Amino acid sequence: MWKMYSVMRRIFSLACIVLCFSSLLFAEKTAEVSLRFIRQDNLVRVVIEGEADVVDHANTMISATSVRIDLPVPFDLKKPADFIFETAKKDRSLFIATKNVIDTRSYKLSSPSRIVIEMKTLPNFQPQEGKPQTPDTKKPQIPPAQPVQQTGAPGQTEPAIPPPALPLAAPAATLRTVVIDPGHGGYDYGIFTQDFREKDFSLALAKDLSAQLLKKGIRAVITRKVDQSLPLEERISAANARSADLFLSIHATPADAFAITTAFIDDPGTDPVIRLYKLSLRQNRHLDKSKAIARSISDAIAEVFKPGAVMQELPLPVLSYLDTPAILIEYPVTAKKTFSQKERDRLITAIVKGIVP
């Protein structure tokens, strides 16, 4: 009897030891991730470093307003006090706001493992020196899930209110040429997962949209017809050179809702005559029409998809440098959600309905 009790006690002790070691072995560790940057003229190179297992399994998503890095484990972030972009941290994701950025691309390097993000900023971009950015760690800088309409400076939103009466969109007869710009391409994948690449989906979406507009008697021009890298300047020139009646830029967003963006123009100190010719203010004369078509597309999308679309205004060069009505459409893509062919067809139908009610 005593021997049996002794054996059982040893087995119990051994089980406790194994359980303790298992808990330590499988406990999820917190990784240390560092952030640094190098700036030369209007090119900023951001470098994210950490352990190889963490960095190598991280996913990078680029949208028109932010860069999102999803890490496989919880992490502590170290960054310099003078880091020039706003950052936010939520769960296992790091967000870097790309305000005043013209073009963005990312890639991974080894020895040591790191993620490199290259950003081309506006020539006059000047960060506030001596005032380090303090992000809201409880709320990432991504489009909100509920529709809002910006009425002041970018980043300051108010609850959506019924807009003043505006035509849903320009009559079909006035839209003769539409330039469709599928974002990214070539080495720039945009948002990508194991089964999805933004650059490919946006190109397929642009081609199908072009075919549907042609059926409506509208000529559609696609800025890139193949998988190629295309500078922002060429995308803008494609619309301005053809005197297009509408420019549609197509991107993905890591948010849960669609985002419809028009230009934000705020330069009260400029002479009224100069405003007509200044490159960064070309969009100013087309804003009313841009917003009207954007509202029409947003309403059409809301009839098909929930929670609908976020309406916003941002100072994006791809919009403000255009001398034609211009809109950026972002469709939601997350790690758990991508678009099927059926959903793509529904989206195209909604966009066409918004352009040609």
N, C-alpha and C positions, 0 to 999 in steps of 0.2 A: 504493500500500500504506500509505504513511504517512498519507495523507488518510483512508483507511478507518479506520485505528487511532484517529486523532484524533476522527472522528465517533463511533465506538463509545465512546470515553472520555467524550465530552460527554454522550452518551445515558445512560451509567451514572451519571455525576455528577448529571444531572437526575433520574434515577429515585431516587437516594439522597435528594436534597433533598425530592422529593415524598413519599417514604416517611416521612421525619422529620416533615414538616409534617402528614401524615395521622395519624401517631401522636399528635402533640400535639392535633390537632383532635378526634379520636375518643376520646382518653383520658377515662375517667370521672372527673369532678371530684368533690371532696368538698364538700358544701354546709355552710354554717354555719347552724344553727338555734338560736334563742334561746327560752327558756321563762321566763315571768314570771306572777305571779298578783296578784289583788286580792281581799281578803276583807272582807266586810261582814256582820256578824252570822253567820248560818249559811249564807250564800251565798258560794261561792268561784268566781271567774272566772279560769280558766287561759287564757293566750294564748300561742300558738306562732307565731313569726314567722320568715321566711326569704325567699329570693328567690322572685319570683312563679312562675317555672317549676317550682320545687320544691313550694311550698305548694299551688298550684292543682291539681297532679296527685297530691296525697297522699290516701290513703283513711283514714277514721276508723272504727273499730269499737268499739262500746260493749257490754260484757257486765256481768253482775251484780257482778263483782269487779275489773274493770280497764277502762281505755281504751287501745286500741292504735292507733297512727298509723303507717301504712306509707308511707314516702317513696320517691320514684322513684330516688334516688341515695344513696350513702353519705353520712353526715353527722357533723359534730361538734356536740355539744350544749353550750350554755351556759345555766346556770340559777343562780338566787340560792342562797346557802348555806342560807337559812332556808326553802327550799321545803317545804311542809307535807305533801306526799304522797310516798310512795316511788316511785322511777322506776327503770327498767331499760332497757338498750339492747342490741339484738341485730341484727346485720347492718343492714338498712335500716329496722328497726322500733323505735319508742319505746313503752314501756309505762308507764302511770301507774296505780298501785294505787288503788282507790276504797274502801278500808276506811273505815267510819263515814260513808259517803255514802248518802243516801236516794234521790236522783234525779239523773240526769245527762242533759244534752243537748249537742249540738255543732252548729256552723254555721261557714261560711267568710265572711270579709269581704275587701274589696279596698281598695287605696290607703291603707296598704300591705297586701299580701296576708298574711292571717293566719287561723289556725284558733282559734276560741273554744270553750272547753269550760266550761259552767256546771254546777257541782255544788252540790247542796243537802245540807249535812251535818247530822248529829245536833246538837241544841241544845247538848249538853254536850261537843262535840268540842274537845279542846285539844291541839294539836301540841306536841311537846317542843321548847321554846325553847333555843337555844344548842347543839343537837345536830343538825346537819344530817344528813339521811338519806344514807347511802352505799349505793347499790344494787349488787347483784351483776351486773356487766355481762355476765357469761358465762351468766347464767341469768335469763330474764325472769320476772316475777311472774305467771305464768299457771298453771292447773292442770296438774300433771304428767301425762305420758302413761300411766304405770302406776298401777293402783289403789292408793290409800293411804287410811288411816283416821286422822283426827286424834283424838288422845287428850288433847291439852293445849291450850295457847293457840293461836289461829288463826295459821297460818303455820309451826307446828311439827308436822311429820308424821313418822310412823314407818311402816316396812313393814307392809302389811296383814297382820293375823293373823286366824284364824278367829274370828268374833264369838261371844258366848255364844248359847245356844239361844234363839231368839225366833220367834214366829209370823211366817210370811212376810208376812202382811197380815191386816187385820181381816176377818172373815167378811163375805160380800156383804150379808147381812141387816142388818148394822150400818151400812152405808154407804148412806144414803138420799139425801143431797145432796152433790154435789161441785162446788166453785167452781173454774172454770178461768180463769186470768188470763194472756192473751197479752200479753207485754211490749211496751213502747214504743207507738207509734201517733201519728198526726197529724204534727207537725213533727219528731218524734223517730223517725228511721228505724231506729235500732239499727245492727247490722252491715249494710252494703250494698255491693254490687259492681255491675258493669254489668248483670248478669242476676239479681240477688238483692237483696231487701229483707227484713230480719228482721221488721219489723212486719207485713208482708203474709203471710209464710210462717207466722209464729206464730199469726196470726188464722185462717188456713185450717186449720192443724193443730188449733187449739182447736175449731173447728166440727166437723171430722170426728171428733175424739175425743168430743165431746159426743154425736154421733149414735150412736157405738158403745156408749157407756155407757148410753144410753137403751134400747138393745136388751137390756142386761143388767138392766133394771129400776131403774137409778140415775138420778135427776134431776140434770142437769148445768146449771149456771148460768155463763154467760160474762160476765166483767166488762165487756168492750167487744165489741160485735157488728159494729162498723164501724171504719173508719180514723179514729180520733179520739185526741186527747191526753187521758189520764186520770191525774189526780194519784194519788200513792201512797195518800193518805188514803181516797179513794173505792174503791180496790181492796181495801184492808183492811176497810172498812166493808161492802162487798158480802158478804164471808165472815162477819163477825161478826154482821151483821143477820139473816142467814138461818140462823144456827146450823148451818153446814155441818159435815159429817162429815169433809171433807178439802178442803184448798186446794192447787191445783197452779199454780205460776207457771211459765210457759214462756218460755225465752229461748234465744239462740244463744251459742256460745262460740267464740273463735278458736283454741282448742286442737284437738288431734287426736282427743280422746276425749270421750264424753258425761260430764257432771258432774251428780251428784245431791246436792243440798245440803239439810241440815237446820239448824235454828237452833243457835247456840252461846250458851248461857246461863252466865254466870259472874259472880255477884254475891254472894259469901259473906258480905258484911257486912250484908245486908239481913235484917231481922227475918222469921222464917218466915210470920207472919201477913200482913205487908206484901207478901211475895212473891206471895201469892195474888191481889192486886189491882193491883199495879204494872203499868202499861201495857207497859213493855218486858220484863216477865217473864211475860206471859200464856201464852206458848208452853211455859213450863217444865212445866206439868202434863200436856202432851200429847206431850212429847219421846219417850217410849218408843214410843208408837203411830206417831209421825212416822218414827222410825228404822226401825221394823219394815216399814212400807209402802215406805219408801225402799229398803231392802235387797231387798224383793221386786221392785220395779221394776228395780233395778240388775241383779238376777239374770236377769230376763226379757230385758232389753236385751242382756246379755252372750251370751245364747243366739243372738242374731240378728246383732249387730254386733261387729266387732273394732276396737280392743282392749277393748271393753266400756265400763264407766262408772267414773269416779272418785267415791268416796264422800267427802264432806267436810262439816265443820261451820263455819259462818260467822255472825257477829253481824249478819245482815241484817234491817233493820226490817220488810221485807215478810214475813218469817217470824216474828220474835220478837214482833211486835205482835199476832199473831193468837191468838184464843182457840179454836183448833181445830187438829187435826193439819195440818201445813203442810210442803210440799216444793217445792223449785225444781229444775226439770229444764232442763238446757242441752244442746242438740244441737250437734255440731261443724260449723262452717262456716269455710272458709278461702278464700283467693283462687283456689285450684285445685279446691275441693271444695264443691259445694252438693248439696241433696237433690232427687232426682227424685220423681215422683209414686209410683212403686213403693216407693222407700225410705221415703217418708212413710207409706204404708199399713203397711209392716212395723213402723215405729216406733209407730204408733197401736195396732197389735195387741199389741206388747210391753208398752206402758203399761197397756192394759186387762187384760192377763194378770197384770201385777204388782199391779193394784188388786183384781182379782177372780180369784184363782188357780183 
